[in-house]
Amino acid sequence: MYLMYVDESGDTGVVNSPTSYFGLSGLVIHESQWRNFVSQLVGFRKTLKAV
């Protein structure tokens, strides 16, 4: 089985929007790798926060 992670940022162009951009991303990972991926993602986010 594969698991999917999807995230969006911004908006699709609503009038008087505070942002000019809309981003959508997705990632598909086999379930056997999901926990390892999440662990690495959390570590990466902590590194970004520390900068």
PDBQT receptor file of N, H, CA, C and O in Angstrom, charges set to zero:
ATOM      1  N   MET A   1       0.841  -1.166   0.000  1.00  0.00    +0.000 N 
ATOM      2  CA  MET A   1       0.000   0.000   0.000  1.00  0.00    +0.000 C 
ATOM      3  C   MET A   1       0.893   1.237   0.000  1.00  0.00    +0.000 C 
ATOM      4  O   MET A   1       1.965   1.250   0.604  1.00  0.00    +0.000 OA
ATOM      5  N   TYR A   2       0.432   2.262  -0.681  1.00  0.00    +0.000 N 
ATOM      6  H   TYR A   2      -0.439   2.252  -1.172  1.00  0.00    +0.000 HD
ATOM      7  CA  TYR A   2       1.132   3.538  -0.721  1.00  0.00    +0.000 C 
ATOM      8  C   TYR A   2       0.314   4.584   0.023  1.00  0.00    +0.000 C 
ATOM      9  O   TYR A   2      -0.917   4.542   0.020  1.00  0.00    +0.000 OA
ATOM     10  N   LEU A   3       1.005   5.522   0.658  1.00  0.00    +0.000 N 
ATOM     11  H   LEU A   3       2.005   5.556   0.660  1.00  0.00    +0.000 HD
ATOM     12  CA  LEU A   3       0.359   6.609   1.383  1.00  0.00    +0.000 C 
ATOM     13  C   LEU A   3       0.673   7.909   0.671  1.00  0.00    +0.000 C 
ATOM     14  O   LEU A   3       1.754   8.062   0.103  1.00  0.00    +0.000 OA
ATOM     15  N   MET A   4      -0.268   8.852   0.696  1.00  0.00    +0.000 N 
ATOM     16  H   MET A   4      -1.147   8.727   1.157  1.00  0.00    +0.000 HD
ATOM     17  CA  MET A   4      -0.079  10.121   0.018  1.00  0.00    +0.000 C 
ATOM     18  C   MET A   4      -0.166  11.277   1.008  1.00  0.00    +0.000 C 
ATOM     19  O   MET A   4      -1.048  11.322   1.865  1.00  0.00    +0.000 OA
ATOM     20  N   TYR A   5       0.762  12.200   0.869  1.00  0.00    +0.000 N 
ATOM     21  H   TYR A   5       1.478  12.164   0.172  1.00  0.00    +0.000 HD
ATOM     22  CA  TYR A   5       0.763  13.437   1.653  1.00  0.00    +0.000 C 
ATOM     23  C   TYR A   5       0.571  14.579   0.663  1.00  0.00    +0.000 C 
ATOM     24  O   TYR A   5       1.287  14.665  -0.334  1.00  0.00    +0.000 OA
ATOM     25  N   VAL A   6      -0.396  15.456   0.934  1.00  0.00    +0.000 N 
ATOM     26  H   VAL A   6      -0.978  15.386   1.744  1.00  0.00    +0.000 HD
ATOM     27  CA  VAL A   6      -0.674  16.599   0.064  1.00  0.00    +0.000 C 
ATOM     28  C   VAL A   6      -0.732  17.843   0.935  1.00  0.00    +0.000 C 
ATOM     29  O   VAL A   6      -1.277  17.820   2.038  1.00  0.00    +0.000 OA
ATOM     30  N   ASP A   7      -0.159  18.939   0.420  1.00  0.00    +0.000 N 
ATOM     31  H   ASP A   7       0.284  18.958  -0.477  1.00  0.00    +0.000 HD
ATOM     32  CA  ASP A   7      -0.158  20.196   1.164  1.00  0.00    +0.000 C 
ATOM     33  C   ASP A   7      -0.358  21.343   0.185  1.00  0.00    +0.000 C 
ATOM     34  O   ASP A   7       0.046  21.256  -0.975  1.00  0.00    +0.000 OA
ATOM     35  N   GLU A   8      -0.979  22.415   0.655  1.00  0.00    +0.000 N 
ATOM     36  H   GLU A   8      -1.307  22.485   1.597  1.00  0.00    +0.000 HD
ATOM     37  CA  GLU A   8      -1.173  23.600  -0.166  1.00  0.00    +0.000 C 
ATOM     38  C   GLU A   8      -0.763  24.832   0.619  1.00  0.00    +0.000 C 
ATOM     39  O   GLU A   8      -0.719  24.818   1.849  1.00  0.00    +0.000 OA
ATOM     40  N   SER A   9      -0.467  25.887  -0.103  1.00  0.00    +0.000 N 
ATOM     41  H   SER A   9      -0.503  25.898  -1.102  1.00  0.00    +0.000 HD
ATOM     42  CA  SER A   9      -0.087  27.144   0.522  1.00  0.00    +0.000 C 
ATOM     43  C   SER A   9      -0.599  28.285  -0.331  1.00  0.00    +0.000 C 
ATOM     44  O   SER A   9      -0.608  28.188  -1.558  1.00  0.00    +0.000 OA
ATOM     45  N   GLY A  10      -1.022  29.356   0.298  1.00  0.00    +0.000 N 
ATOM     46  H   GLY A  10      -1.015  29.435   1.295  1.00  0.00    +0.000 HD
ATOM     47  CA  GLY A  10      -1.561  30.496  -0.442  1.00  0.00    +0.000 C 
ATOM     48  C   GLY A  10      -3.030  30.297  -0.729  1.00  0.00    +0.000 C 
ATOM     49  O   GLY A  10      -3.716  29.557  -0.024  1.00  0.00    +0.000 OA
ATOM     50  N   ASP A  11      -3.516  30.966  -1.777  1.00  0.00    +0.000 N 
ATOM     51  H   ASP A  11      -2.958  31.567  -2.350  1.00  0.00    +0.000 HD
ATOM     52  CA  ASP A  11      -4.904  30.785  -2.187  1.00  0.00    +0.000 C 
ATOM     53  C   ASP A  11      -4.993  30.836  -3.708  1.00  0.00    +0.000 C 
ATOM     54  O   ASP A  11      -4.013  31.131  -4.392  1.00  0.00    +0.000 OA
ATOM     55  N   THR A  12      -6.157  30.551  -4.211  1.00  0.00    +0.000 N 
ATOM     56  H   THR A  12      -6.953  30.311  -3.655  1.00  0.00    +0.000 HD
ATOM     57  CA  THR A  12      -6.332  30.408  -5.659  1.00  0.00    +0.000 C 
ATOM     58  C   THR A  12      -6.678  31.705  -6.368  1.00  0.00    +0.000 C 
ATOM     59  O   THR A  12      -7.120  31.666  -7.516  1.00  0.00    +0.000 OA
ATOM     60  N   GLY A  13      -6.495  32.849  -5.729  1.00  0.00    +0.000 N 
ATOM     61  H   GLY A  13      -6.136  32.881  -4.796  1.00  0.00    +0.000 HD
ATOM     62  CA  GLY A  13      -6.725  34.125  -6.401  1.00  0.00    +0.000 C 
ATOM     63  C   GLY A  13      -7.990  34.835  -5.995  1.00  0.00    +0.000 C 
ATOM     64  O   GLY A  13      -8.598  35.528  -6.811  1.00  0.00    +0.000 OA
ATOM     65  N   VAL A  14      -8.398  34.682  -4.767  1.00  0.00    +0.000 N 
ATOM     66  H   VAL A  14      -7.904  34.119  -4.104  1.00  0.00    +0.000 HD
ATOM     67  CA  VAL A  14      -9.559  35.386  -4.249  1.00  0.00    +0.000 C 
ATOM     68  C   VAL A  14      -9.298  36.889  -4.329  1.00  0.00    +0.000 C 
ATOM     69  O   VAL A  14      -8.171  37.335  -4.116  1.00  0.00    +0.000 OA
ATOM     70  N   VAL A  15     -10.328  37.667  -4.634  1.00  0.00    +0.000 N 
ATOM     71  H   VAL A  15     -11.244  37.305  -4.807  1.00  0.00    +0.000 HD
ATOM     72  CA  VAL A  15     -10.186  39.125  -4.734  1.00  0.00    +0.000 C 
ATOM     73  C   VAL A  15      -9.649  39.685  -3.420  1.00  0.00    +0.000 C 
ATOM     74  O   VAL A  15     -10.089  39.284  -2.343  1.00  0.00    +0.000 OA
ATOM     75  N   ASN A  16      -8.695  40.615  -3.510  1.00  0.00    +0.000 N 
ATOM     76  H   ASN A  16      -8.337  40.942  -4.385  1.00  0.00    +0.000 HD
ATOM     77  CA  ASN A  16      -8.050  41.253  -2.355  1.00  0.00    +0.000 C 
ATOM     78  C   ASN A  16      -7.298  40.243  -1.489  1.00  0.00    +0.000 C 
ATOM     79  O   ASN A  16      -7.230  40.400  -0.270  1.00  0.00    +0.000 OA
ATOM     80  N   SER A  17      -6.751  39.239  -2.094  1.00  0.00    +0.000 N 
ATOM     81  H   SER A  17      -6.806  39.111  -3.084  1.00  0.00    +0.000 HD
ATOM     82  CA  SER A  17      -5.990  38.217  -1.385  1.00  0.00    +0.000 C 
ATOM     83  C   SER A  17      -4.689  38.786  -0.843  1.00  0.00    +0.000 C 
ATOM     84  O   SER A  17      -4.078  39.629  -1.501  1.00  0.00    +0.000 OA
ATOM     85  N   PRO A  18      -4.242  38.355   0.338  1.00  0.00    +0.000 N 
ATOM     86  CA  PRO A  18      -2.964  38.828   0.879  1.00  0.00    +0.000 C 
ATOM     87  C   PRO A  18      -1.760  38.195   0.182  1.00  0.00    +0.000 C 
ATOM     88  O   PRO A  18      -0.626  38.592   0.453  1.00  0.00    +0.000 OA
ATOM     89  N   THR A  19      -1.968  37.235  -0.697  1.00  0.00    +0.000 N 
ATOM     90  H   THR A  19      -2.889  36.913  -0.918  1.00  0.00    +0.000 HD
ATOM     91  CA  THR A  19      -0.861  36.588  -1.400  1.00  0.00    +0.000 C 
ATOM     92  C   THR A  19      -1.152  36.495  -2.899  1.00  0.00    +0.000 C 
ATOM     93  O   THR A  19      -2.306  36.416  -3.322  1.00  0.00    +0.000 OA
ATOM     94  N   SER A  20      -0.090  36.505  -3.678  1.00  0.00    +0.000 N 
ATOM     95  H   SER A  20       0.847  36.569  -3.334  1.00  0.00    +0.000 HD
ATOM     96  CA  SER A  20      -0.232  36.422  -5.141  1.00  0.00    +0.000 C 
ATOM     97  C   SER A  20       0.008  35.020  -5.671  1.00  0.00    +0.000 C 
ATOM     98  O   SER A  20      -0.098  34.787  -6.876  1.00  0.00    +0.000 OA
ATOM     99  N   TYR A  21       0.328  34.089  -4.794  1.00  0.00    +0.000 N 
ATOM    100  H   TYR A  21       0.414  34.278  -3.816  1.00  0.00    +0.000 HD
ATOM    101  CA  TYR A  21       0.743  32.768  -5.239  1.00  0.00    +0.000 C 
ATOM    102  C   TYR A  21      -0.076  31.661  -4.587  1.00  0.00    +0.000 C 
ATOM    103  O   TYR A  21      -0.613  31.814  -3.490  1.00  0.00    +0.000 OA
ATOM    104  N   PHE A  22      -0.150  30.553  -5.294  1.00  0.00    +0.000 N 
ATOM    105  H   PHE A  22       0.286  30.428  -6.185  1.00  0.00    +0.000 HD
ATOM    106  CA  PHE A  22      -0.784  29.359  -4.772  1.00  0.00    +0.000 C 
ATOM    107  C   PHE A  22       0.134  28.187  -5.092  1.00  0.00    +0.000 C 
ATOM    108  O   PHE A  22       0.530  28.006  -6.244  1.00  0.00    +0.000 OA
ATOM    109  N   GLY A  23       0.468  27.401  -4.098  1.00  0.00    +0.000 N 
ATOM    110  H   GLY A  23       0.146  27.548  -3.163  1.00  0.00    +0.000 HD
ATOM    111  CA  GLY A  23       1.339  26.246  -4.306  1.00  0.00    +0.000 C 
ATOM    112  C   GLY A  23       0.661  24.984  -3.817  1.00  0.00    +0.000 C 
ATOM    113  O   GLY A  23       0.015  24.981  -2.770  1.00  0.00    +0.000 OA
ATOM    114  N   LEU A  24       0.811  23.916  -4.575  1.00  0.00    +0.000 N 
ATOM    115  H   LEU A  24       1.336  23.918  -5.426  1.00  0.00    +0.000 HD
ATOM    116  CA  LEU A  24       0.248  22.622  -4.221  1.00  0.00    +0.000 C 
ATOM    117  C   LEU A  24       1.323  21.571  -4.452  1.00  0.00    +0.000 C 
ATOM    118  O   LEU A  24       1.951  21.530  -5.510  1.00  0.00    +0.000 OA
ATOM    119  N   SER A  25       1.527  20.723  -3.451  1.00  0.00    +0.000 N 
ATOM    120  H   SER A  25       1.017  20.756  -2.592  1.00  0.00    +0.000 HD
ATOM    121  CA  SER A  25       2.530  19.666  -3.594  1.00  0.00    +0.000 C 
ATOM    122  C   SER A  25       1.969  18.357  -3.063  1.00  0.00    +0.000 C 
ATOM    123  O   SER A  25       1.055  18.341  -2.239  1.00  0.00    +0.000 OA
ATOM    124  N   GLY A  26       2.526  17.282  -3.544  1.00  0.00    +0.000 N 
ATOM    125  H   GLY A  26       3.269  17.296  -4.214  1.00  0.00    +0.000 HD
ATOM    126  CA  GLY A  26       2.097  15.970  -3.102  1.00  0.00    +0.000 C 
ATOM    127  C   GLY A  26       3.259  15.001  -3.124  1.00  0.00    +0.000 C 
ATOM    128  O   GLY A  26       4.221  15.175  -3.872  1.00  0.00    +0.000 OA
ATOM    129  N   LEU A  27       3.158  13.987  -2.301  1.00  0.00    +0.000 N 
ATOM    130  H   LEU A  27       2.376  13.846  -1.693  1.00  0.00    +0.000 HD
ATOM    131  CA  LEU A  27       4.213  12.994  -2.183  1.00  0.00    +0.000 C 
ATOM    132  C   LEU A  27       3.568  11.641  -1.918  1.00  0.00    +0.000 C 
ATOM    133  O   LEU A  27       2.687  11.525  -1.067  1.00  0.00    +0.000 OA
ATOM    134  N   VAL A  28       4.001  10.633  -2.637  1.00  0.00    +0.000 N 
ATOM    135  H   VAL A  28       4.717  10.727  -3.328  1.00  0.00    +0.000 HD
ATOM    136  CA  VAL A  28       3.488   9.271  -2.454  1.00  0.00    +0.000 C 
ATOM    137  C   VAL A  28       4.636   8.401  -1.979  1.00  0.00    +0.000 C 
ATOM    138  O   VAL A  28       5.696   8.357  -2.605  1.00  0.00    +0.000 OA
ATOM    139  N   ILE A  29       4.418   7.699  -0.853  1.00  0.00    +0.000 N 
ATOM    140  H   ILE A  29       3.557   7.735  -0.345  1.00  0.00    +0.000 HD
ATOM    141  CA  ILE A  29       5.469   6.889  -0.236  1.00  0.00    +0.000 C 
ATOM    142  C   ILE A  29       4.889   5.521   0.138  1.00  0.00    +0.000 C 
ATOM    143  O   ILE A  29       3.752   5.418   0.600  1.00  0.00    +0.000 OA
ATOM    144  N   HIS A  30       5.678   4.495  -0.069  1.00  0.00    +0.000 N 
ATOM    145  H   HIS A  30       6.601   4.579  -0.445  1.00  0.00    +0.000 HD
ATOM    146  CA  HIS A  30       5.245   3.157   0.325  1.00  0.00    +0.000 C 
ATOM    147  C   HIS A  30       5.115   3.108   1.847  1.00  0.00    +0.000 C 
ATOM    148  O   HIS A  30       5.919   3.703   2.564  1.00  0.00    +0.000 OA
ATOM    149  N   GLU A  31       4.103   2.399   2.331  1.00  0.00    +0.000 N 
ATOM    150  H   GLU A  31       3.449   1.916   1.748  1.00  0.00    +0.000 HD
ATOM    151  CA  GLU A  31       3.825   2.357   3.767  1.00  0.00    +0.000 C 
ATOM    152  C   GLU A  31       5.013   1.864   4.601  1.00  0.00    +0.000 C 
ATOM    153  O   GLU A  31       5.143   2.240   5.766  1.00  0.00    +0.000 OA
ATOM    154  N   SER A  32       5.863   1.041   4.030  1.00  0.00    +0.000 N 
ATOM    155  H   SER A  32       5.757   0.735   3.083  1.00  0.00    +0.000 HD
ATOM    156  CA  SER A  32       7.011   0.529   4.786  1.00  0.00    +0.000 C 
ATOM    157  C   SER A  32       8.059   1.622   5.051  1.00  0.00    +0.000 C 
ATOM    158  O   SER A  32       8.927   1.458   5.908  1.00  0.00    +0.000 OA
ATOM    159  N   GLN A  33       7.973   2.720   4.323  1.00  0.00    +0.000 N 
ATOM    160  H   GLN A  33       7.267   2.854   3.627  1.00  0.00    +0.000 HD
ATOM    161  CA  GLN A  33       8.924   3.823   4.484  1.00  0.00    +0.000 C 
ATOM    162  C   GLN A  33       8.316   5.041   5.177  1.00  0.00    +0.000 C 
ATOM    163  O   GLN A  33       9.017   6.019   5.440  1.00  0.00    +0.000 OA
ATOM    164  N   TRP A  34       7.007   4.986   5.476  1.00  0.00    +0.000 N 
ATOM    165  H   TRP A  34       6.438   4.192   5.263  1.00  0.00    +0.000 HD
ATOM    166  CA  TRP A  34       6.298   6.162   5.989  1.00  0.00    +0.000 C 
ATOM    167  C   TRP A  34       6.884   6.678   7.303  1.00  0.00    +0.000 C 
ATOM    168  O   TRP A  34       7.153   7.874   7.417  1.00  0.00    +0.000 OA
ATOM    169  N   ARG A  35       7.087   5.817   8.289  1.00  0.00    +0.000 N 
ATOM    170  H   ARG A  35       6.869   4.846   8.196  1.00  0.00    +0.000 HD
ATOM    171  CA  ARG A  35       7.597   6.274   9.594  1.00  0.00    +0.000 C 
ATOM    172  C   ARG A  35       8.991   6.883   9.465  1.00  0.00    +0.000 C 
ATOM    173  O   ARG A  35       9.280   7.913  10.074  1.00  0.00    +0.000 OA
ATOM    174  N   ASN A  36       9.844   6.255   8.683  1.00  0.00    +0.000 N 
ATOM    175  H   ASN A  36       9.610   5.418   8.188  1.00  0.00    +0.000 HD
ATOM    176  CA  ASN A  36      11.184   6.786   8.458  1.00  0.00    +0.000 C 
ATOM    177  C   ASN A  36      11.102   8.154   7.785  1.00  0.00    +0.000 C 
ATOM    178  O   ASN A  36      11.830   9.071   8.166  1.00  0.00    +0.000 OA
ATOM    179  N   PHE A  37      10.234   8.303   6.800  1.00  0.00    +0.000 N 
ATOM    180  H   PHE A  37       9.642   7.559   6.491  1.00  0.00    +0.000 HD
ATOM    181  CA  PHE A  37      10.076   9.578   6.110  1.00  0.00    +0.000 C 
ATOM    182  C   PHE A  37       9.600  10.670   7.066  1.00  0.00    +0.000 C 
ATOM    183  O   PHE A  37      10.154  11.769   7.078  1.00  0.00    +0.000 OA
ATOM    184  N   VAL A  38       8.581  10.375   7.862  1.00  0.00    +0.000 N 
ATOM    185  H   VAL A  38       8.131   9.482   7.853  1.00  0.00    +0.000 HD
ATOM    186  CA  VAL A  38       8.056  11.370   8.800  1.00  0.00    +0.000 C 
ATOM    187  C   VAL A  38       9.133  11.774   9.802  1.00  0.00    +0.000 C 
ATOM    188  O   VAL A  38       9.263  12.955  10.124  1.00  0.00    +0.000 OA
ATOM    189  N   SER A  39       9.894  10.825  10.290  1.00  0.00    +0.000 N 
ATOM    190  H   SER A  39       9.789   9.866  10.029  1.00  0.00    +0.000 HD
ATOM    191  CA  SER A  39      10.980  11.121  11.222  1.00  0.00    +0.000 C 
ATOM    192  C   SER A  39      12.005  12.062  10.585  1.00  0.00    +0.000 C 
ATOM    193  O   SER A  39      12.441  13.025  11.216  1.00  0.00    +0.000 OA
ATOM    194  N   GLN A  40      12.381  11.790   9.358  1.00  0.00    +0.000 N 
ATOM    195  H   GLN A  40      12.027  11.008   8.845  1.00  0.00    +0.000 HD
ATOM    196  CA  GLN A  40      13.339  12.649   8.666  1.00  0.00    +0.000 C 
ATOM    197  C   GLN A  40      12.739  14.025   8.383  1.00  0.00    +0.000 C 
ATOM    198  O   GLN A  40      13.441  15.032   8.475  1.00  0.00    +0.000 OA
ATOM    199  N   LEU A  41      11.468  14.082   8.046  1.00  0.00    +0.000 N 
ATOM    200  H   LEU A  41      10.897  13.264   7.972  1.00  0.00    +0.000 HD
ATOM    201  CA  LEU A  41      10.805  15.354   7.793  1.00  0.00    +0.000 C 
ATOM    202  C   LEU A  41      10.759  16.211   9.055  1.00  0.00    +0.000 C 
ATOM    203  O   LEU A  41      11.021  17.412   8.998  1.00  0.00    +0.000 OA
ATOM    204  N   VAL A  42      10.432  15.611  10.179  1.00  0.00    +0.000 N 
ATOM    205  H   VAL A  42      10.219  14.635  10.226  1.00  0.00    +0.000 HD
ATOM    206  CA  VAL A  42      10.403  16.343  11.453  1.00  0.00    +0.000 C 
ATOM    207  C   VAL A  42      11.798  16.875  11.779  1.00  0.00    +0.000 C 
ATOM    208  O   VAL A  42      11.937  18.022  12.204  1.00  0.00    +0.000 OA
ATOM    209  N   GLY A  43      12.818  16.065  11.587  1.00  0.00    +0.000 N 
ATOM    210  H   GLY A  43      12.705  15.133  11.242  1.00  0.00    +0.000 HD
ATOM    211  CA  GLY A  43      14.186  16.515  11.828  1.00  0.00    +0.000 C 
ATOM    212  C   GLY A  43      14.564  17.674  10.923  1.00  0.00    +0.000 C 
ATOM    213  O   GLY A  43      15.208  18.622  11.372  1.00  0.00    +0.000 OA
ATOM    214  N   PHE A  44      14.180  17.615   9.666  1.00  0.00    +0.000 N 
ATOM    215  H   PHE A  44      13.657  16.845   9.301  1.00  0.00    +0.000 HD
ATOM    216  CA  PHE A  44      14.462  18.699   8.718  1.00  0.00    +0.000 C 
ATOM    217  C   PHE A  44      13.771  19.982   9.142  1.00  0.00    +0.000 C 
ATOM    218  O   PHE A  44      14.372  21.056   9.097  1.00  0.00    +0.000 OA
ATOM    219  N   ARG A  45      12.513  19.882   9.554  1.00  0.00    +0.000 N 
ATOM    220  H   ARG A  45      12.025  19.010   9.591  1.00  0.00    +0.000 HD
ATOM    221  CA  ARG A  45      11.775  21.079   9.994  1.00  0.00    +0.000 C 
ATOM    222  C   ARG A  45      12.402  21.688  11.253  1.00  0.00    +0.000 C 
ATOM    223  O   ARG A  45      12.446  22.911  11.392  1.00  0.00    +0.000 OA
ATOM    224  N   LYS A  46      12.877  20.858  12.152  1.00  0.00    +0.000 N 
ATOM    225  H   LYS A  46      12.841  19.865  12.039  1.00  0.00    +0.000 HD
ATOM    226  CA  LYS A  46      13.562  21.364  13.351  1.00  0.00    +0.000 C 
ATOM    227  C   LYS A  46      14.839  22.099  12.970  1.00  0.00    +0.000 C 
ATOM    228  O   LYS A  46      15.171  23.123  13.565  1.00  0.00    +0.000 OA
ATOM    229  N   THR A  47      15.553  21.577  11.980  1.00  0.00    +0.000 N 
ATOM    230  H   THR A  47      15.283  20.745  11.496  1.00  0.00    +0.000 HD
ATOM    231  CA  THR A  47      16.764  22.233  11.497  1.00  0.00    +0.000 C 
ATOM    232  C   THR A  47      16.421  23.602  10.910  1.00  0.00    +0.000 C 
ATOM    233  O   THR A  47      17.119  24.580  11.175  1.00  0.00    +0.000 OA
ATOM    234  N   LEU A  48      15.362  23.677  10.121  1.00  0.00    +0.000 N 
ATOM    235  H   LEU A  48      14.795  22.882   9.906  1.00  0.00    +0.000 HD
ATOM    236  CA  LEU A  48      14.948  24.959   9.538  1.00  0.00    +0.000 C 
ATOM    237  C   LEU A  48      14.564  25.949  10.634  1.00  0.00    +0.000 C 
ATOM    238  O   LEU A  48      14.913  27.127  10.560  1.00  0.00    +0.000 OA
ATOM    239  N   LYS A  49      13.856  25.479  11.636  1.00  0.00    +0.000 N 
ATOM    240  H   LYS A  49      13.573  24.522  11.696  1.00  0.00    +0.000 HD
ATOM    241  CA  LYS A  49      13.409  26.355  12.727  1.00  0.00    +0.000 C 
ATOM    242  C   LYS A  49      14.594  26.906  13.515  1.00  0.00    +0.000 C 
ATOM    243  O   LYS A  49      14.537  28.027  14.019  1.00  0.00    +0.000 OA
ATOM    244  N   ALA A  50      15.664  26.124  13.622  1.00  0.00    +0.000 N 
ATOM    245  H   ALA A  50      15.710  25.213  13.212  1.00  0.00    +0.000 HD
ATOM    246  CA  ALA A  50      16.827  26.531  14.408  1.00  0.00    +0.000 C 
ATOM    247  C   ALA A  50      17.667  27.585  13.685  1.00  0.00    +0.000 C 
ATOM    248  O   ALA A  50      18.483  28.263  14.309  1.00  0.00    +0.000 OA
ATOM    249  N   VAL A  51      17.470  27.720  12.386  1.00  0.00    +0.000 N 
ATOM    250  H   VAL A  51      16.807  27.169  11.880  1.00  0.00    +0.000 HD
ATOM    251  CA  VAL A  51      18.303  28.668  11.599  1.00  0.00    +0.000 C 
ATOM    252  C   VAL A  51      17.866  30.085  11.792  1.00  0.00    +0.000 C 
ATOM    253  O   VAL A  51      18.452  30.997  11.209  1.00  0.00    +0.000 OA
TER     254      VAL A  51
